[in-house]
Amino acid sequence: MSEENLPTTSPTPHKRRKRYSGKNPRRFEEKYKEHGSDTATIAKVVAAGKTPAGTHRPIMVAEILAALAPQPGEIAVDGTLGYGGHAQEILAKILPSGKLLGLDHDPIELPKTEARLRTLGFNETVFTAHRSNFAGLPQILAAQEIAGADLILADLGVSSMQIDDPARGFSVKFSGPLDMRMNPQRGQPVSALLEKILPAALAQLLMQNADEPKAVQLGAALAGKKFTTTHELAEAIRAALPLVPKEEHHLNIRRTFQALRIAVNDEFSALENFLRNLPACLKPNGRVAILTFHSGEDRRVKKAFIDGQRDGIYSEISIEIVRASAEEQRSNPRSASAKLRWARRANN
Ligand SMILES: C[S@@+](CC[C@H](N)C(=O)[O-])C[C@H]1O[C@@H](n2cnc3c(N)ncnc32)[C@H](O)[C@@H]1O
């Protein structure tokens, strides 16, 4: 080989994937067969009642489709695109001439979902992805010159991809940096919030966002402290509650994590803005369905729908909360706390 034909850079040495110990992978990043869409592995994980790593199983799909009744040619909005599970089902109903706008404020997962839906054949004419908070839906619709949507879905909270990835800092099970932001480009991580907050303010936040009964004790123990990882925080919660039986600590930990996540993502203000904007974003007779996962969210949705019906904005609203079937709750435990409410905009 002459000198000029020699490669200018040395070839990248082939790196073998680090083998996990034991029969099955335990850590999120070791589950490469699930991340890599190995269909046989994914089917096995789902059959075992688990969510494959790097994916999200959509909740109450049949109930949501019944509430939204998508028809060919309609304009749909999925305000919380996530993995695109619901979006995919809605798209199948509104094609060929319909269009779905998918919004999500997560800059890490959104491009992956957009790529996934493109490989399923949904091109720019029928599906567009928008990195946006759903509170900004009126601006997104205006930019697309869409006067109103026929149907709007919001499936609140975090996706399995976000919770299960320790690097995002939501996981109690596997330690990671104490962050919990769905959009890490905005706001502050939980570690910064805890370092600055005063005990009384933290106690109030724990009470308001998660009805935590030990809010005062936890406020005193955690406020102003520096925690770097999710495990350090969980450990400090256990240590702060010596009189609570050890087997109940996971509940205090879960509620504290939930309250802090709601705070750093400003979840209640986003939901309130979204609910306020909804009527203007829906066409006459347009339908909206909202899946919530805790009482603070459900209270706000219920009130907005009841007030809207009283004021003649909605012609019909769900009377009862719709819940996941016993079978779905068994096969996907994450559906157990889900509550679905829907409303139909009046024809005016
Ligand atoms: C429960 S997941 C949705 C899963 C989705 N329905 C599916 O089938 O894959 C919630 C998603 O909503 C996003 N999200 C939460 N709050 C949001 C907000 N205020 N604006 C935009 N996206 C939001 C999260 O980043 C997450 O991806």
The ligand as a Gaussian input file, in Angstrom:
#p B3LYP/6-31G(d) Opt

LIG

0 1
 C      -46.955000       9.425000      30.708000
 S      -45.920000      10.006000      29.450000
 C      -46.897000       9.895000      28.017000
 C      -46.823000       8.577000      27.336000
 C      -47.543000       8.522000      26.020000
 N      -48.963000       8.703000      26.162000
 C      -47.253000       7.204000      25.298000
 O      -48.202000       6.498000      24.921000
 O      -46.086000       6.896000      25.094000
 C      -45.893000      11.700000      29.740000
 C      -45.045000      12.475000      28.760000
 O      -45.480000      13.818000      28.813000
 C      -44.398000      14.691000      28.844000
 N      -44.863000      15.859000      29.592000
 C      -45.202000      15.943000      30.892000
 N      -45.588000      17.193000      31.197000
 C      -45.508000      17.907000      30.040000
 C      -45.783000      19.268000      29.697000
 N      -46.206000      20.146000      30.612000
 N      -45.619000      19.649000      28.433000
 C      -45.175000      18.768000      27.489000
 N      -44.882000      17.480000      27.754000
 C      -45.054000      17.057000      29.019000
 C      -43.298000      13.924000      29.522000
 O      -42.039000      14.423000      29.129000
 C      -43.566000      12.504000      29.051000
 O      -42.852000      12.231000      27.899000

